[in-house]
Amino acid sequence: MTASFQAIIFDLDGTLLDSDRALVEAFVRCGVPADQVTFGHVLTDECARFNIPVQDYIAAYEPSDVQPFPRVEELLAATPRWAVASHKDRDTGLAELKALGWQPECAFFTQDFGGAKRLDLVLDTLELAFGDVIFVGDTAHDRRAAHAAKVPFVAAAWNPRCDIAEGDLVAATPADVLRIVGSM
């Protein structure tokens, strides 16, 4: 990493983890037809859309259905300081991190934000300023969190469903994240 960037903050689902199957299967177990499930939403909003209690969805979610995207583990191994900011349920997210043997410096989940995803919690915990980090994510709400914190946003385009907008820094592969950081 360059001197100006000291850490990378990552979203979890759709960025580090290919969790599509797990997300869909949990809704299917709750009685939702698979073809009605869409991605990139906050869990509480999707559960409300399907009239499913969040706790029922969480109970139906199977963390073993989740796999890292190819080359993500190499990216994490090459990143000295990294953290997670995810709208995933805390217990589920922590279980997935543990199962994968991943140890971010800190991890914040939906219960920590009290609403929209916020990167200030991560920055405070890491004792870093907005110019010291980048945020890598795959959704519009990830981009909004980065912009609200004045943190550069990198779109995780290795996820084919990544929401890319004009002005985004785009990483086609996990290795591109380190190239982007090195060029800033």
MITINU-898397 format. One record per residue: residue in one letter; x, y, z of N, C-alpha, C, O in turn. Coordinates in pm, whole numbers, padded with zeros to 5 digits, always signed. Atoms other than C-alpha are relative to their C-alpha. Layout:
// residues N
aXYZXYZXYZXYZ;...
//
This chain:
// residues 184
m+00084-00118+00000+00000+00000+00000+00088+00124+00000+00199+00123+00053;t-00075-00124+00003+00111+00353-00062-00005+00066+00136-00084+00028+00223;a-00006-00068-00129+00198+00585+00221-00131+00066+00036-00165+00077+00154;s+00125-00070-00030-00134+00767+00185-00113-00094+00041-00205-00051+00111;f+00105+00093-00036-00347+00454+00220+00054-00101+00101+00155-00166+00077;q-00047+00086-00108-00316+00257+00541-00087-00122+00022-00046-00216+00090;a+00090+00113-00021-00616+00022+00528-00104-00002-00112-00130+00098-00177;i+00111+00016+00094-00887-00114+00303-00120-00052+00079-00109-00147+00157;i+00125+00045-00059-01246-00147+00420-00077-00072-00110-00089-00022-00222;f+00074+00081+00097-01449-00417+00245-00143-00022+00046-00170-00040+00165;d+00132+00058-00020-01815-00496+00215+00020-00151+00000+00124-00199-00044;l-00016+00145-00007-01876-00867+00270-00074-00070-00115-00010-00121-00207;d+00079+00068+00104-02162-01008+00055+00014+00071-00134-00005+00193-00142;g-00011-00056+00133-02103-00956-00314+00133+00067-00027+00160+00109-00140;t-00132-00063+00015-01754-00815-00255+00108-00102+00033+00184-00143-00055;l-00094+00105-00038-01545-01063-00060-00062-00138-00021+00006-00233-00060;l+00069+00129+00003-01805-01339-00056-00101-00009-00114-00179+00083-00138;d+00102+00032+00097-02004-01492-00337-00111-00071+00077-00109-00193+00095;s+00102+00051-00091-02312-01536-00124-00137-00010-00066-00237-00031+00003;d+00130+00003+00068-02585-01534-00390-00080-00125+00035-00198-00116+00070;r+00073+00125-00026-02675-01900-00339-00054-00002+00143-00170-00039+00164;a+00044+00000-00140-02691-01862+00040-00115+00097+00023-00210+00065+00094;l+00107-00099-00016-02905-01548+00017-00131-00049-00059-00237-00035+00002;v+00122+00050+00066-03151-01704-00227-00057-00118+00077-00177-00122+00106;e+00049+00121-00068-03172-02039-00048-00068+00032+00133-00166-00033+00169;a+00065-00036-00126-03256-01872+00284-00142+00051-00026-00234+00017+00048;f+00135-00046+00033-03551-01692+00122-00087-00116-00046-00205-00124-00009;v+00076+00117+00046-03659-02015-00050-00045-00083+00119-00160-00128+00124;r+00037+00075-00121-03653-02194+00288-00112+00071+00078-00184+00007+00155;c+00107-00076-00065-03885-01915+00409-00125+00009-00087-00220+00080-00053;g+00119+00006+00084-04130-01984+00125-00004+00098-00116-00108+00109-00181;v-00003-00095+00111-04023-01721-00130+00051-00071-00126+00155-00138-00120;p-00051+00060+00124-03990-01840-00492+00135+00063-00038+00152+00184-00029;a-00136-00046+00031-03626-01814-00602+00001+00111-00104+00084+00201-00097;d-00001-00101+00106-03715-01606-00909-00048+00137+00047-00039+00234-00029;q+00043-00129-00053-03857-01329-00687+00110+00068+00083+00095+00184+00121;v-00108-00055-00081-03531-01277-00495+00091+00083-00088+00136+00038-00193;t-00094-00087+00069-03318-00985-00607+00114+00033+00096+00106+00000+00214;f-00121-00018-00079-02978-00870-00482+00033+00147+00022-00023+00236-00042;g-00051-00134-00025-02802-00567-00342-00086+00082+00093-00073+00204+00098;h+00091-00071-00090-03067-00480-00084+00041-00020+00146+00111-00115+00179;v-00018+00017-00144-03053-00428+00289-00097-00109+00045-00213-00111+00005;l+00078+00117-00041-03179-00744+00458-00136+00039+00059-00237-00022+00025;t+00128-00037-00062-03446-00570+00666-00102+00044-00105-00221+00016-00092;d+00090-00044+00106-03591-00413+00350-00055-00119-00079-00174-00124-00110;e+00044+00117+00076-03603-00746+00164-00096-00086+00083-00195-00137+00031;c+00091+00078-00086-03759-00926+00460-00135+00069+00008-00238+00003+00005;a+00126-00074-00004-04021-00651+00482-00075-00017-00133-00197-00033-00133;r+00064+00017+00131-04088-00682+00107-00070-00135-00010-00176-00146-00072;f+00058+00134+00005-04157-01055+00151-00083-00033+00124-00136-00144+00136;n+00076+00021-00123-04328-01013+00490+00054-00118+00080-00022-00203+00127;i-00068+00106-00076-04074-01242+00659+00072+00064+00116+00147+00160+00096;p-00079-00053-00112-03941-01174+01008+00149-00023-00025+00190-00131-00069;v-00144+00009+00021-03567-01105+00990+00056-00122+00071+00143-00191+00017;q-00052+00115-00076-03506-01370+01257-00030-00132-00071+00050-00226-00063;d+00030+00122+00075-03678-01634+01042+00099-00017-00116+00147-00127-00142;y-00098+00006+00109-03452-01545+00750+00137-00042+00054+00203-00129-00003;i-00131+00031-00058-03142-01557+00970+00007-00147+00040+00109-00213+00020;a+00002+00141-00038-03245-01897+01105+00008-00091-00123+00062-00202-00114;a-00002+00081+00123-03287-02023+00745+00131+00014-00078+00157-00064-00169;y-00124-00027+00073-02952-01884+00629+00107-00103+00037+00128-00131+00155;e-00103+00102-00022-02676-02144+00588+00137+00056-00042+00167+00064-00161;p-00130-00059+00033-02325-01990+00611+00089-00090-00086+00176-00039-00157;s-00086+00089+00079-02168-02299+00451-00030+00010-00150+00046-00042-00231;d+00032-00022+00141-02340-02199+00122+00082+00114-00060+00073+00140-00180;v-00076-00117+00042-02103-01899+00100+00144-00039-00031+00205-00119+00040;q-00139+00023+00037-01766-01904-00077+00065+00134-00035-00002+00224-00084;p-00068-00122+00044-01504-01635-00130+00004+00005-00153+00012-00098-00219;f-00023-00016+00143-01481-01494-00480+00143-00045-00030+00231-00032+00056;p-00138+00038+00037-01175-01628-00666+00097+00116+00018+00067+00230-00019;r-00113-00091-00022-00851-01450-00570-00020+00099+00116+00070+00179+00143;v+00022-00089-00114-01007-01266-00273+00096-00033+00114+00149+00057+00179;e-00089+00036-00111-00800-01464-00023+00142+00052-00023+00209+00091+00072;e-00132-00056+00031-00480-01356-00202+00002+00150+00027+00101+00203+00078;l+00010-00143-00027-00597-00994-00184+00010+00028+00150+00085+00115+00193;l-00003-00022-00145-00661-01019+00190+00137-00030+00058+00184+00041+00147;a-00133+00036-00049-00325-01189+00249+00101+00111-00032+00199+00128+00042;a-00093-00106+00041-00153-00899+00068-00036+00137+00059+00033+00235+00035;t+00047-00126-00058-00343-00632+00263+00032+00002+00149-00031-00069+00227;p-00043+00002-00140-00170-00550+00593-00111+00037+00100-00121-00023+00207;r+00109-00042-00089-00471-00372+00746-00129+00002-00080-00138+00069-00183;w+00129-00001+00066-00828-00443+00650-00111-00016+00101-00091-00068+00211;a+00118+00003-00087-01175-00417+00798-00122-00033-00084-00117-00032-00207;v+00126+00033+00066-01533-00511+00716-00109+00095+00048-00120+00125+00167;a+00122-00077-00028-01844-00291+00696-00109-00063-00085-00109-00049-00207;s+00099+00079+00072-02146-00503+00603-00139+00017+00061-00154+00035+00182;h+00137-00001-00050-02523-00491+00628-00048-00139+00038-00167-00160+00062;k+00034+00136-00040-02514-00862+00711-00028-00004+00151+00025+00078+00226;d+00022+00024-00143-02645-00984+01047+00135-00032+00066+00214-00109+00012;r-00129+00014-00068-02355-00971+01297+00037-00145+00027+00148-00187-00006;d-00034+00138-00035-02374-01332+01419+00034-00082-00125+00128-00161-00125;t-00025+00072+00125-02392-01466+01063+00134+00043-00060+00214-00041-00101;g-00126-00050+00056-02109-01243+00942+00121-00046+00078+00221-00087+00020;l-00113+00046-00082-01884-01330+01234+00024-00151-00018+00138-00196-00020;a-00015+00144+00023-01954-01702+01181+00069-00027-00133+00153-00117-00142;e-00065+00019+00129-01855-01672+00815+00147+00038+00005+00231-00034-00048;l-00141-00041-00013-01536-01481+00897+00080-00108+00073+00191-00142+00033;k-00069+00104-00078-01445-01744+01155+00020-00127-00083+00128-00185-00082;a-00008+00123+00080-01521-02037+00921+00108+00012-00108+00171-00088-00144;l-00099-00022+00104-01294-01883+00657+00140+00027+00057+00238+00030-00017;g-00129-00030-00062-01018-01807+00907+00045+00143-00026+00163+00174-00014;w-00032-00139+00029-01034-01439+00815-00005+00083+00127-00095+00066+00209;q-00008-00081-00121-00934-01187+01080+00019+00148-00035+00130+00200-00030;p-00012-00143+00025-01012-00829+00986+00035+00072+00131+00011+00020+00240;e-00034-00078-00120-00887-00564+01223-00125+00037+00079-00123+00042+00202;c+00130-00021-00064-01251-00482+01295-00108-00035-00102-00082-00035-00223;a+00112+00034+00088-01590-00579+01153-00127+00058+00061-00157+00037+00179;f+00126-00059-00043-01916-00388+01175-00111-00053-00089-00093-00073-00209;f+00112+00062+00069-02256-00525+01080-00127+00082+00023-00124+00184+00091;t+00124-00077+00001-02617-00413+01045-00041+00051+00138-00089+00164+00150;q+00040-00042-00134-02679-00400+01420+00083+00118+00051+00040+00190+00140;d-00089-00107-00045-02390-00154+01459-00033+00135-00061+00002+00238-00003;f+00019-00124+00073-02509+00108+01210-00122+00081+00043-00121+00203+00033;g+00120-00073-00037-02855+00196+01339-00067+00065-00121-00126+00172-00109;g+00056-00055+00125-02967+00252+00980+00095-00029-00114+00144-00141-00129;a-00088+00016+00116-02758+00309+00670+00143-00035+00045+00186+00002+00155;k-00141+00037-00026-02405+00165+00655+00080+00127+00021+00066+00224-00054;r-00082-00118-00036-02157+00408+00815+00145-00043+00015+00175-00140+00085;l-00142+00032-00009-01782+00404+00773+00071+00072+00113+00185+00038+00147;d-00065-00073-00110-01711+00649+01056+00032-00093+00117+00133-00073+00186;l-00027+00096-00107-01734+00360+01304+00130-00075-00025+00209-00096+00066;v-00121+00072+00038-01462+00174+01116+00121+00092+00012+00224+00054+00068;l-00110-00095-00007-01244+00483+01081+00040+00029+00144+00159+00034+00176;d-00029-00026-00141-01272+00557+01453+00072-00118+00064+00169-00099+00137;t-00062+00120-00059-01184+00199+01548+00142-00020-00052+00232-00057+00024;l-00133+00015+00058-00888+00190+01310+00091+00119+00034+00212+00115+00011;e-00071-00125-00031-00787+00539+01431+00064+00058-00127+00180+00099-00128;l-00044-00053+00128-00762+00653+01069-00099+00107-00046-00212+00114+00001;a+00085-00104+00058-00901+00947+00872-00047-00045-00138+00001-00144-00191;f+00059+00038+00128-01102+00939+00550+00104-00010-00111+00083-00087-00205;g-00103+00006+00104-00786+00996+00340+00095-00117+00014+00181-00137-00071;d-00089+00113-00027-00618+00688+00487-00052-00133-00050+00020-00233-00045;v+00063+00128+00036-00858+00423+00353-00072+00012-00134-00098+00122-00183;i+00096+00009+00109-01059+00311+00052-00106-00100+00045-00084-00181+00135;f+00108+00094-00028-01389+00124+00061-00032-00076-00128-00058-00015-00231;v+00029+00086+00114-01448-00169-00174-00137-00064+00022-00159-00131+00123;g+00134+00055-00012-01809-00267-00234-00061-00027-00136+00003-00010-00239;d+00064+00040+00126-02061-00378-00493-00138+00060-00021-00203+00029-00122;t+00137-00050+00011-02385-00184-00435-00004+00152+00010+00093+00217+00049;a+00021-00145-00012-02525+00167-00449+00008+00044+00146+00059+00153+00174;h-00010-00044-00140-02557+00172-00069+00144-00006+00051+00178+00068+00143;d-00143-00003-00033-02186+00084-00043+00061+00132-00048+00137+00197+00025;r-00050-00125+00056-02108+00378-00270-00045+00119+00086+00035+00207+00115;r+00051-00111-00083-02330+00609-00061+00076+00008+00132+00107+00118+00179;a-00076+00001-00128-02149+00501+00259+00139+00059-00021+00186+00136+00062;a-00133-00053+00029-01812+00577+00100-00007+00151-00021+00073+00226+00035;h+00012-00143+00029-01926+00915-00032-00034+00079+00127+00019+00188+00147;a+00036-00069-00124-02082+01009+00304+00120+00018+00091+00130+00118+00164;a-00120-00008-00084-01749+00939+00475+00116+00067-00073+00226+00080-00018;k-00105-00060+00083-01551+01110+00193+00117-00095-00025+00232-00053-00033;v-00098+00106+00022-01370+00780+00135-00008-00042-00147-00119-00060-00198;p+00007+00048+00138-01272+00672-00220-00070-00136-00007-00048-00225+00076;f+00076+00123+00019-01505+00399-00347+00056-00078-00118+00078-00022-00225;v-00045+00090+00106-01382+00102-00550-00110-00104-00023-00148-00176+00069;a+00105+00097+00036-01646-00105-00732+00063-00137-00024+00156-00149-00104;a-00049+00138+00009-01584-00481-00696-00059-00067-00123-00150-00149-00112;a+00057+00047+00126-01648-00560-01063+00027-00146-00029-00019-00197-00131;w-00014+00146+00016-01534-00922-01022-00133-00068+00030-00154-00183-00009;n+00137+00047-00018-01893-00967-00905-00077+00047-00123-00090+00168-00143;p+00068-00043+00123-02090-00968-01233-00123+00087+00024-00170+00154-00068;r+00117-00084-00032-02383-00797-01056+00039+00132+00063-00048+00206+00107;c-00047-00122-00064-02169-00511-00924-00067+00122-00063-00074+00134-00186;d+00059-00125+00046-02342-00173-00949+00114+00100-00021+00177+00146+00075;i-00109-00092+00034-02092+00051-01130-00062+00130-00050-00149+00129-00137;a+00051-00131+00040-02158+00423-01164+00114+00086-00052+00232+00062-00024;e-00100-00093+00052-01981+00702-01344+00079+00060+00117+00022+00102+00217;g-00088-00055-00104-01685+00819-01138+00056-00103+00095+00147-00073+00172;d-00055+00105-00087-01628+00488-00960+00139-00040-00046+00169-00039-00165;l-00121+00074+00030-01283+00341-00941-00047-00144-00016-00126-00191+00065;v+00052+00133+00029-01335-00007-01087+00113-00103+00006+00215-00088-00061;a-00093+00112-00010-01149-00325-00991-00064-00120-00069-00160-00177-00018;a+00054+00115+00073-01212-00599-01248+00034-00130+00070-00038-00229+00057;t-00043+00118-00075-01024-00848-01028+00041+00046+00140+00068+00164+00159;p-00049-00041-00132-00930-00852-00660+00141+00060-00003+00170+00153+00072;a-00136-00055+00010-00566-00788-00759-00001+00146-00044+00090+00222-00009;d+00010-00139+00045-00679-00462-00923-00016+00097+00117+00019+00214+00106;v+00015-00088-00116-00764-00325-00578+00137+00052+00043+00154+00172+00068;l-00135-00042-00041-00396-00319-00485+00065+00088-00105+00140+00179-00071;r-00053-00088+00106-00306-00167-00824-00061+00139+00012+00008+00239-00005;i+00066-00129-00016-00563+00108-00767+00061+00074+00119+00094+00193+00108;v-00060-00064-00118-00426+00180-00418+00142+00047-00034+00181+00157+00006;g-00137-00037+00034-00071+00182-00558+00010+00117-00094+00113+00184-00100;s-00003-00110+00095-00166+00437-00822-00052+00131+00058-00047+00235-00008;m+00059-00121-00060-00327+00685-00583+00104+00078+00078+00073+00183+00135;
//
